[in-house]
């Protein structure tokens, strides 16, 4: 009888373990499907040809015109808690051009004053980063300018999934349809450029440059902006390998930072 009871218990335990494994497989499959659908929605909704001339910001990811579907898709990716996949800055897997398509705090702060930030772009190569954001104002005072910064980007030394950003160079291109290379880098800085550099250096607070990574894949990343408790989502619109293989046009705005990145 004891042998029968032991055998029955062992069989029950094996069956329970198999059932749990099947449940876990079902959960993983369900989460994989959720992730796939969310990425499909984001990539389809934010798809825009990378027209590098960017006349008055008609091209580039638009964080003002996104749909509720995109918002929900971003939340889905965050809830999956799949931030275990490192951005791998050191091995170049995050290299490329990323454009922000979701940043509620920027939308909330810029709309009331009639300013539009589009595109907001990051060009990354390993631990180096260039940020370009085109700001436009509406009628009757239509203006366009590029606000740019460059510096370093590194992974957190702790176990936390976090990246630290430190900008050291700042410049503004007033009235320009394309971002420009830093005048501080080329030695062409005038009094205005020097003032921008000084204000940027004083205004950048390194302690606020730590961003927890909430989600990362080859095409989309979501990170937290702690000072305003807001999330930012960006998609990769070009890889450096693609960029280097293509024949560059004269107005290729991405090429303005080749000297920095190389």
N, C-alpha and C positions, 0 to 999 in steps of 0.2 A: 504493500500500500504506500509505504514511504517513497519507494522508487517511482510509483505512479504519480504521486503528488509532486515530487521533484521534477519529473519529466513534464508534467502539465504546466508547472510554474515557469520552467525554462522556455517552453514553447510559447507561453503567454508573453514572456518578456521579449522574446525574439520578434513576435508579432507586433508588440507595442513599439519596439525600436524601428521596425520597418515602417509602421504607420507614421511615426514621428518624422522619419527621413522623407517619406512621401509628402507629408505636410510641408516640410521645409523646402522641398523641391518645388512644390506648388507655390509657396510664398515667394521664392526666388524668381520663379517664372512670371508670377504676377507683377513683381517689382520691375523685372526686366521689361515687361510689356508697357508698364506705366512710364518708365524712363524713355523707351523707344517712342511712344506716342508724344510725350512732352517735347522731346528733341525735334520730332517731325514738325510739330506745331510751330516751335520757335524758328527753326530754319526756314520753313515755308513762309512764315509771316514776316520775317525780317530780311528776306532775300532781296538784295538790291545790287545791281551791277556796280562794281567798284569803279565808278567813273572818277578818275583821279583829278579831273579839272575842277570838279565840284562848283559849278557856277551857282552862287547864292545858295549853296547847301541843298541843291535839289537831289543829291545822291548821298548815300551813306545810311547807316542804321538810324532810325528815327525813334527816339525814346518818348516822343510826344504823341505819336499816332498809333501806339501799340494797342491791341485789343485785349479784352478781359481774358480771352483764351490764352494769350501770351502770359499775362499775369498769373493765371492759374497754373500754367505749365512751369513757370519759374518756381512757384510754391511747391509743386509736386517734386521737382528735382531736389529742392532743399530738404523736404520731408523724408526723402529716400536716405539721407545721411550718407551719401556715397562720396565722402570727401577723403577717403583713404587713398585715392589715386593721386599721388603727388604731382604738382605742376612740373617737377623735374626741371628747374631752371638751369641747373648746371650742365645737364646733358643736351639741352637745346630742344626738348620736346615741346616746350611752350613757345618756341620762337615763332614770330610771325606778326601779323597785324590784326589787332582785336578792336572791335567797335562796340561801344556800350549801346544796348537797346532797352535797358530797364534800369532806371535810377529815379524812383519816386521823389527823393529829396531834391534832386536837381530840377525836376519838373515843377515841384511845389514852390521852390525859391525863385525860379526864373520867370515863370509865367506872369506873376503880378506886375513885374517891372518891364514886361514887353521884350524880353531877351530870349533868344532861342539858341541852345547849344546843340549843334548838329554839323558834322559828326563829332563825337568824342572818341578819340582814337589813341590806342597805345601800340607802339611798335617795339617789340621785345626781341632781343638776341642775348640768350643766356642771362647774364646778370645785369644787362644794360637795358634801359628803357627810355623811350621818348614819348611824351604825351602831347598831343595836339588837339585842341578843341576850337572849333570855329563858332564864334558868337555873332549873331545877326540881330539887328533891331528892325522893327517894322516902320511903315510909313507913319508920319511924314519924314522921319529922320532915318532913312534906310542906311545902315552901316554894316560892314563886315570886317572882322579881324580874326586873326589866329593867335591864341594864347598858348604858348608852348613851354615845356620844361623837360629837362633830361636829368638822368641820374642813375641810381643803382636799385636793383630789386633782388632780394635774397630770401631764401627759405628760413623759417624760424629754426633756431638751434635746439629748441625744446621739442617735445613729442607732439605739440599742438600743430594742427594743419593751419599754418599761417604764413603770410609773406610780409616782409618789411620793405617799405618804399622810402627812398631818400632822394629828393630832388636837390641838385646843386647848381643848376643853370636854368635861368628863366629869361624869356624874351617874348615880345609881342610884335606881330606884323599887322600894322594898321592898314585897313583898306585892301588887304591882299586876298585874292581868291585861292591862293595856295599857301600852305605852311612853308616856312623858310628855315634854312640852317641858322643856328645861333650866331648872331654877330659877335658874341663874346668869344666863340670858338674860332671864328675866322679873323678876329682882330679888327673888325670894322665897326665896333660899338661906338655910338655917339652918346651925347649926354642923356638922351631919353632912354637908350638901351641900358646905360649904366644905372639909371634910376630904377628901372624895372628889375634889374638884377639885384640891386640892394634891397628893394622892397620884398622881392620874392624870397631872398635868403633870410631876411628878418622874419617874414610872415610864415615860413614853413616850419612847423613844429614836428620834429622827428618822432616825438613820443606818440603822436597821433597817426603815424605812418604804418601802424601794424594792422593788417587786414586778415581776419579769419577766413579761410577758404571753406565755403559751405558745400560747393559742388565743383567738380572739374572733369571734363572729358576732352577729347581731341578738338571738339568744335565749340563747346560752350563752357563758360565758367561763371560761378556765382560767388561773390565774396561779401563780407559784412563791412559796412562803414560805421565803426563803433561810435564816433562822436555824435552822430544823428540817429543811431540805432536804425539804420536803413540798409537794405541790400542793394547790390549793384550786379547786374548781369551783362556779360559781353559775349560776343561770338567771334570766332576767328574768321576773318574775311580773306586772308591770304597767308600762305606759309612762305617763309623766306626762301625755301628751295624753289617754289613756284615763281616767286618774284625774280629770283636770279636767273631762272631759265628763260623767262619771257624777254622779248626784245623791248627795252624801255623806250617810251616816247619822251619827247622833250619836256612835256608838261607833267611828267610822272611825279606827283607830290611825294610819293613814298621814297623816291630817290634822293630827296633833299637831306635825308639823314644817313646816307650811306657812309659818309666820312666818319660820323660818330659811331655807327654800328660796326664799321670795319676797323 
